[in-house]
């Protein structure tokens, strides 16, 4: 199996479990405290990765700013996901909807990176948006009885 696919599968497992742990934490403590513990774990993990990484002597400004922006946006996304869970969102819905962020990436890649989508990719994107719409509808618990 190719290395990139193994990494994808590992990320899928890690992020799949993360959705449950985030909801468990926000059931017990505030989203702000959950986020601070998240950041603490990220700092510790970052220190381990930094020890393993081969850092180039010169980093270009675009690469450095992109990495900083990516980390900042990732952190803001994590914090707002904690807020959504703390505010009463069901993990099964919140995490599923948040996990559609690649749709924005696809749109931005087409616009800014001039990437082209195949017919299958367009169909997949349409189905993902349809799934998000369907997931966002919640039935009335009283009507189920």
C-alpha positions as YAML, in Angstrom:
chain: A
units: angstrom
residues:
- id: 1
  name: UNK
  ca: [0.00, 0.00, 0.00]
- id: 2
  name: UNK
  ca: [1.28, 3.47, -0.86]
- id: 3
  name: UNK
  ca: [2.56, 5.67, 1.97]
- id: 4
  name: UNK
  ca: [0.12, 8.50, 1.25]
- id: 5
  name: UNK
  ca: [-2.84, 6.12, 1.49]
- id: 6
  name: UNK
  ca: [-1.63, 4.75, 4.83]
- id: 7
  name: UNK
  ca: [-1.37, 8.33, 6.10]
- id: 8
  name: UNK
  ca: [-4.89, 9.07, 4.86]
- id: 9
  name: UNK
  ca: [-6.26, 6.01, 6.65]
- id: 10
  name: UNK
  ca: [-4.43, 6.96, 9.85]
- id: 11
  name: UNK
  ca: [-5.82, 10.52, 9.65]
- id: 12
  name: UNK
  ca: [-9.31, 9.11, 9.10]
- id: 13
  name: UNK
  ca: [-9.00, 6.99, 12.26]
- id: 14
  name: UNK
  ca: [-7.45, 9.81, 14.32]
- id: 15
  name: UNK
  ca: [-10.04, 12.38, 13.27]
- id: 16
  name: UNK
  ca: [-12.88, 9.88, 13.58]
- id: 17
  name: UNK
  ca: [-11.98, 9.23, 17.21]
- id: 18
  name: UNK
  ca: [-11.36, 12.96, 17.77]
- id: 19
  name: UNK
  ca: [-15.01, 13.81, 17.13]
- id: 20
  name: UNK
  ca: [-16.09, 11.63, 20.03]
- id: 21
  name: UNK
  ca: [-13.35, 12.84, 22.40]
- id: 22
  name: UNK
  ca: [-14.19, 16.48, 21.63]
- id: 23
  name: UNK
  ca: [-17.85, 15.92, 22.46]
- id: 24
  name: UNK
  ca: [-16.95, 14.07, 25.67]
- id: 25
  name: UNK
  ca: [-14.69, 16.94, 26.75]
- id: 26
  name: UNK
  ca: [-17.23, 19.67, 26.00]
- id: 27
  name: UNK
  ca: [-19.85, 17.70, 27.95]
- id: 28
  name: UNK
  ca: [-17.64, 18.08, 31.02]
- id: 29
  name: UNK
  ca: [-15.74, 21.37, 30.56]
- id: 30
  name: UNK
  ca: [-16.09, 24.55, 28.52]
- id: 31
  name: UNK
  ca: [-15.11, 24.76, 24.89]
- id: 32
  name: UNK
  ca: [-12.38, 27.22, 25.85]
- id: 33
  name: UNK
  ca: [-10.83, 24.77, 28.34]
- id: 34
  name: UNK
  ca: [-11.20, 21.90, 25.89]
- id: 35
  name: UNK
  ca: [-9.43, 24.00, 23.28]
- id: 36
  name: UNK
  ca: [-6.62, 24.91, 25.68]
- id: 37
  name: UNK
  ca: [-6.02, 21.23, 26.44]
- id: 38
  name: UNK
  ca: [-6.11, 20.57, 22.70]
- id: 39
  name: UNK
  ca: [-3.44, 23.25, 22.21]
- id: 40
  name: UNK
  ca: [-1.32, 21.81, 25.00]
- id: 41
  name: UNK
  ca: [-1.41, 18.42, 23.33]
- id: 42
  name: UNK
  ca: [-0.52, 20.02, 20.00]
- id: 43
  name: UNK
  ca: [2.49, 21.80, 21.53]
- id: 44
  name: UNK
  ca: [3.76, 18.52, 22.98]
- id: 45
  name: UNK
  ca: [3.22, 16.71, 19.68]
- id: 46
  name: UNK
  ca: [4.82, 19.58, 17.78]
- id: 47
  name: UNK
  ca: [7.91, 19.33, 19.98]
- id: 48
  name: UNK
  ca: [8.21, 15.62, 19.16]
- id: 49
  name: UNK
  ca: [7.77, 16.25, 15.43]
- id: 50
  name: UNK
  ca: [10.30, 19.10, 15.54]
- id: 51
  name: UNK
  ca: [12.81, 16.68, 17.01]
- id: 52
  name: UNK
  ca: [12.29, 14.32, 14.07]
- id: 53
  name: UNK
  ca: [12.00, 16.92, 11.30]
- id: 54
  name: UNK
  ca: [14.80, 18.06, 9.08]
- id: 55
  name: UNK
  ca: [14.29, 21.80, 8.97]
- id: 56
  name: UNK
  ca: [15.82, 23.54, 5.96]
- id: 57
  name: UNK
  ca: [18.25, 26.36, 6.67]
- id: 58
  name: UNK
  ca: [16.25, 28.84, 4.64]
- id: 59
  name: UNK
  ca: [12.49, 29.01, 4.53]
- id: 60
  name: UNK
  ca: [10.85, 31.15, 1.90]
- id: 61
  name: UNK
  ca: [8.43, 33.81, 3.13]
- id: 62
  name: UNK
  ca: [5.49, 32.26, 1.27]
- id: 63
  name: UNK
  ca: [6.16, 28.79, 2.75]
- id: 64
  name: UNK
  ca: [6.55, 30.18, 6.26]
- id: 65
  name: UNK
  ca: [3.48, 32.42, 6.09]
- id: 66
  name: UNK
  ca: [1.41, 29.63, 4.54]
- id: 67
  name: UNK
  ca: [2.41, 27.26, 7.34]
- id: 68
  name: UNK
  ca: [1.58, 29.86, 10.00]
- id: 69
  name: UNK
  ca: [-1.75, 30.68, 8.34]
- id: 70
  name: UNK
  ca: [-2.56, 26.97, 8.05]
- id: 71
  name: UNK
  ca: [-1.84, 26.40, 11.73]
- id: 72
  name: UNK
  ca: [-3.85, 29.44, 12.77]
- id: 73
  name: UNK
  ca: [-6.83, 28.48, 10.62]
- id: 74
  name: UNK
  ca: [-6.63, 24.88, 11.85]
- id: 75
  name: UNK
  ca: [-6.68, 26.15, 15.44]
- id: 76
  name: UNK
  ca: [-9.65, 28.42, 14.76]
- id: 77
  name: UNK
  ca: [-11.46, 25.51, 13.12]
- id: 78
  name: UNK
  ca: [-10.80, 23.31, 16.15]
- id: 79
  name: UNK
  ca: [-11.98, 26.00, 18.56]
- id: 80
  name: UNK
  ca: [-15.20, 26.62, 16.65]
- id: 81
  name: UNK
  ca: [-15.82, 22.87, 16.47]
- id: 82
  name: UNK
  ca: [-15.53, 22.69, 20.27]
- id: 83
  name: UNK
  ca: [-17.99, 25.60, 20.49]
- id: 84
  name: UNK
  ca: [-20.45, 23.84, 18.19]
- id: 85
  name: UNK
  ca: [-20.29, 20.69, 20.31]
- id: 86
  name: UNK
  ca: [-20.56, 22.63, 23.58]
- id: 87
  name: UNK
  ca: [-23.57, 24.55, 22.22]
- id: 88
  name: UNK
  ca: [-25.59, 21.36, 22.01]
- id: 89
  name: UNK
  ca: [-24.61, 20.04, 18.60]
- id: 90
  name: UNK
  ca: [-24.68, 16.27, 18.27]
- id: 91
  name: UNK
  ca: [-21.25, 14.84, 17.53]
- id: 92
  name: UNK
  ca: [-22.67, 12.72, 14.71]
- id: 93
  name: UNK
  ca: [-23.96, 15.82, 12.93]
- id: 94
  name: UNK
  ca: [-21.40, 18.47, 13.91]
- id: 95
  name: UNK
  ca: [-18.36, 16.39, 13.01]
- id: 96
  name: UNK
  ca: [-19.95, 15.16, 9.78]
- id: 97
  name: UNK
  ca: [-20.70, 18.71, 8.66]
- id: 98
  name: UNK
  ca: [-17.31, 20.05, 9.73]
- id: 99
  name: UNK
  ca: [-15.70, 17.21, 7.81]
- id: 100
  name: UNK
  ca: [-17.05, 18.69, 4.59]
- id: 101
  name: UNK
  ca: [-14.38, 21.41, 4.70]
- id: 102
  name: UNK
  ca: [-12.70, 19.87, 1.63]
- id: 103
  name: UNK
  ca: [-15.58, 21.26, -0.43]
- id: 104
  name: UNK
  ca: [-14.25, 24.76, 0.27]
- id: 105
  name: UNK
  ca: [-10.76, 23.53, -0.56]
- id: 106
  name: UNK
  ca: [-12.02, 22.16, -3.88]
- id: 107
  name: UNK
  ca: [-13.71, 25.45, -4.79]
- id: 108
  name: UNK
  ca: [-10.61, 27.46, -3.81]
- id: 109
  name: UNK
  ca: [-8.31, 25.06, -5.71]
- id: 110
  name: UNK
  ca: [-10.38, 25.54, -8.86]
- id: 111
  name: UNK
  ca: [-10.42, 29.33, -8.48]
- id: 112
  name: UNK
  ca: [-6.92, 30.07, -7.20]
- id: 113
  name: UNK
  ca: [-4.83, 27.09, -8.28]
- id: 114
  name: UNK
  ca: [-6.59, 26.63, -11.64]
- id: 115
  name: UNK
  ca: [-7.21, 22.93, -10.94]
- id: 116
  name: UNK
  ca: [-9.84, 21.16, -13.01]
- id: 117
  name: UNK
  ca: [-12.43, 18.68, -11.75]
- id: 118
  name: UNK
  ca: [-13.47, 15.55, -13.57]
- id: 119
  name: UNK
  ca: [-17.12, 14.68, -14.01]
- id: 120
  name: UNK
  ca: [-16.83, 12.09, -11.21]
- id: 121
  name: UNK
  ca: [-15.29, 14.67, -8.87]
- id: 122
  name: UNK
  ca: [-18.07, 17.15, -9.63]
- id: 123
  name: UNK
  ca: [-20.66, 14.43, -8.98]
- id: 124
  name: UNK
  ca: [-18.94, 13.56, -5.69]
- id: 125
  name: UNK
  ca: [-18.94, 17.21, -4.64]
- id: 126
  name: UNK
  ca: [-22.64, 17.55, -5.41]
- id: 127
  name: UNK
  ca: [-23.39, 14.39, -3.41]
- id: 128
  name: UNK
  ca: [-21.33, 15.66, -0.46]
- id: 129
  name: UNK
  ca: [-23.28, 18.93, -0.43]
- id: 130
  name: UNK
  ca: [-26.54, 16.96, -0.63]
- id: 131
  name: UNK
  ca: [-25.37, 14.79, 2.28]
- id: 132
  name: UNK
  ca: [-24.60, 17.92, 4.32]
- id: 133
  name: UNK
  ca: [-28.08, 19.27, 3.68]
- id: 134
  name: UNK
  ca: [-29.67, 15.96, 4.66]
- id: 135
  name: UNK
  ca: [-27.50, 15.67, 7.79]
- id: 136
  name: UNK
  ca: [-28.48, 19.16, 8.93]
- id: 137
  name: UNK
  ca: [-32.16, 18.22, 9.20]
- id: 138
  name: UNK
  ca: [-33.04, 16.92, 12.63]
- id: 139
  name: UNK
  ca: [-36.30, 15.23, 13.36]
- id: 140
  name: UNK
  ca: [-38.41, 16.31, 16.29]
- id: 141
  name: UNK
  ca: [-37.76, 13.78, 19.11]
- id: 142
  name: UNK
  ca: [-41.39, 14.16, 20.26]
- id: 143
  name: UNK
  ca: [-42.65, 13.10, 16.81]
- id: 144
  name: UNK
  ca: [-40.73, 9.80, 17.05]
- id: 145
  name: UNK
  ca: [-42.81, 8.66, 20.05]
...
